[in-house]
Amino acid sequence: MFILYEYDIFWAFLIISSVIPILAFLFSGILAPISKGPEKLSSYESGIEPMGDAWLQFRIRYYMFALVFVVFDVETVFLYPWAMSFDILGVSVFIEALIFVLILIVGLVYAWRKGALEWS
């Protein structure tokens, strides 16, 4: 039989962790001074008077490098628990992890051939 009272601590934690940020936003909205002058609406550049337009276009290369980094960083996060319990899991899980790594290598080769990793 499924007993719900075993999850009382979980529900209490979930409710408290949801209420605290909501209260923080409400209090900051109520207590914060509201002043929208030209100084408040100007962009901040480390205490220096802003020069020119604040909107700049960044090259797509920055985002491509960041995306490739995130993909392989997440791969490491997924492979670490597998590596820690490799001796227990067996051959089938090894094959699954190998397929996972091969798919990522195919993506890396694709990005490499398309020139996404070239910094020119």
NORTARA-V833158 format. One record per run of one state. SS is the DSSP state (H for helix, E for strand, C for the rest). FROM is the first residue (numbers start at 0). LEN is the number of residues. If there is no record, write none. Layout:
SS|FROM|LEN, SS|FROM|LEN
//
This chain:
C|0|3, H|3|28, C|31|6, H|37|4, C|41|3, E|44|1, C|45|2, E|47|1, C|48|11, H|59|25, C|84|1, H|85|4, C|89|1, H|90|24, C|114|6
//
